[in-house]
Amino acid sequence: MEARSSDATVAMGGRVVEPSVSNALPHFVPLLIFPLVFAAAMYGGWWLAGPFVFFMLADRFDHLFGLEERNMDPATTRESQLFLYKLSLWLWAAFWPVAFVFALWQVLVVGRLSLWEIGVTAAILTLVAQTVFIVGHELVHRRTPWERRLGEFLLASVSYPHYATEHVYIHHPRVCTPLDPGSAPKGLSFWQYLPAEVANNLVGAWEFERRRLTRRHLPLWHYTNAFWRYAVQIVFWYGLIFWWGGPWPLLLYLALCGSVVFSMKISNYVQHYGLRRIRMPSGRFEPVKPRHAWSAAYKFTNWLYYNMQRHADHHTSNRRYPLLQHHGEAASPQLPGSYAQMNGMALFPKRWFETIDPLLDRQRAQFYPEIDDWSAYDSRAFAARPDAFDVIAEIHAAAPGLAEWINRSPALLDTLREREFTDLELPEGFLSDAESEAIARCGLARLYWTHELSLSEMRAQLDDIPVQDAGEAVEAALEWSNGKVFQIAVHAMRGSLSVSEATTALSRVAEASIVTVLSAVEEDFADRGVPEASGGVAVAVPGPLADGGALPGAELDVRFVYDGGPARYYEALCRRFRKALRALSRNNLLLAPVPRGGLGGLHSLAEFEEQLRNPDSGRELAALARARCVFVSGDDEIEERFAQALRDAPGRSAAREAPLAELREAAPSEVEPDPPSRDTASRTATDIAALGHGPAR
């Protein structure tokens, strides 16, 4: 039975804890650290061990005191009965700035401590400051302005006041969805999670304030922008340290703040790791429930950290910490240890995944038995493009290879919104039967990719992209090519294109992008003022790219043949050609990456003819016999002379027939199928899954 936050005490079998002095006193335990901090900062020496011993005993005390699964009843507890609980929190918030300033005074002004004692004192402040986020977090959720401002001031003491905006207005409404960078998907390690989370906190808070002011028709610099307060608070703390110690202590302070933020991010990672709210048919995500945060019931840790481990209930209510409910296994996934223990484990991804992923799988089976495949929810693509969930789920189910593509580069999904693609996607139900719809949909895609989008039209599209040099041309061609390859693959996955039609279109995409890049290189080379040479150079491609059989992962084999001179001119030009083509092949969904030193060498026409007469092997002759010139620099007649050399090659016909004969023996002739039925589309989806399994880049 799921325990709802409004009747949690009933769900827990009526196990109620009453608000009282004796029950409130344990929450004053965190205050015991401050006398130890004062003594350590004042006397140094063995006094420095006190705070470390205090925190080291927490784990032992958890085992000593056991679990606390009782709840205070929020329906019958009056606000006045919570005064002592609130007082313990307020006192911590008041003591921390005093202790912090006192320790800084001892370190920077008094100068009684030695260098090693200063380092240990900084470590102590870092340990204590971890509670800053817990207390500050509790305060920024309160309705009274003075509590929220106090929470911001505490957060500013560790250089993170914008957390007050990001946490309340971004994390809470978006928790356990891909819209929240603080909710780590399954399989993402803490070290992968950390950089994006820190960056998104600041950017997200700033964007929220900007949108809020825009909605109110106020300028960004209006005094109600919370970042003005944050800036003043930050300046206070940094100014104080600079006043007392100069510039060098600022570096120590930055390291201290970074360590505190680091520890807070570990806790954020643990609290929601792998948990996901289900996307409903309406496109909205299900409401937040206790199942969307990990819980723990260790009594002493909850005393020490103000019920932080009851995070599941925190997201379903805005209660003060003593009223937070513990939800058992029937409502919320349970961690195998305290938050402190699990935070340490999260630093070691292998151990973390081995421990938590099986628990996560059981949680999913328990709460969502109707969902068998979670790969779409766990994908990087969903995190980057949450509004494209339907197509992401379709791709994950039908073509794992394409799923790898979109998880590496979610921007590919944007190509499915282009009119070029959507015009071919006829809606379901526009004809009387599914078979007719499939025929019509297939016909549109075939007409476009085999006739309308010709090689010249592809070149025209690339020419419309403004670039200033060959480097920009490579970037533009790579982005354009990847988008087209992905569109073709999705059409093939859905059965709108046969595999043979897809490979023909892919070959055109490869040629268009190659020619565009080579043209830009030629223009750059001419712009250098190099004296023109006589004759020209032909750039040819053999193999599948030449005869329309390109598949993802195709090797880029290019031959350069020149006629005329001087040779050093063509050598310099072809070095630039090779460099640009290697750049084009990197992160390319269609072309395999070309290693440094790869691609064919430069040969004169006479050398090429000699190579055709005396090939190294029959395979070499077969490859050259299938070569096709795709680009010419200089004299256009080099293309005809290159083609004539191929026509005059001895044994050319036999070389071309050899692979065809092998194919005839290996498999029966393929008969072009009728427009696909649902079963045919399913078979094509299987074929395109193989297309999507290009080499990882």
Secondary structure, 3 states (H helix, E strand, C coil): CCCCHHHHHHHCCCCECCCCHHHHHHHHHHHHHHHHHHHHHHHCHHHHHHHHHHHHHHHHHHHHHCECCCECCCCCCCHHHHHHHHHHHHHHHHHHHHHHHHHHHHHHHHCCCCHHHHHHHHHHHHHHHHHHHHHHHHHHCCCCHHHHHHHHHHHHCCCCCCHHHHHHHHHHHHCCCCCCCCCCCCCCCHHHHHHHHHHHHHHHHHHHHHHHHHHCCCCCCCCCCHHHHHHHHHHHHHHHHHHHHCCHHHHHHHHHHHHHHHHHHHHHHHHHCCCCCCECCCCCECCCCHHHCCECCEHHHHHHCCCCCCHHHHCCCCCCHHHCCCCCCCCCCECCCCHHHHHHHHCCHHHHHHHHHHHHHHHHHHHCCCCCCCHHHHCHHHHHCHHHHHHHHHHHHHCHHHHHHHHHCHHHHHHHHCHHHHCCCCCCCCCCCHHHHHHHHHHHHHHHHHHHCCHHHHHHHHHCCCCCCHHHHHHHHHHHHHHHHHHHHHHHHCCCCCHHHHHHHHHHHHHHHHHHHHHHHHHHHHHCCCCCCEEEEEEEECCHHHHCCCCCCECCCCEEEEEEECHHHHHHHHHHHHHHHHHHHCCCCCECCCCCCCCCCEEEHHHHHHHHHCCCCHHHHHHHHCCEEEEEEECCHHHHHHHHHHHCCCCHHHHHHHHHHHHHHHCCCCCCCCCCCHHHHHHHHHHHHHHCCCCCC
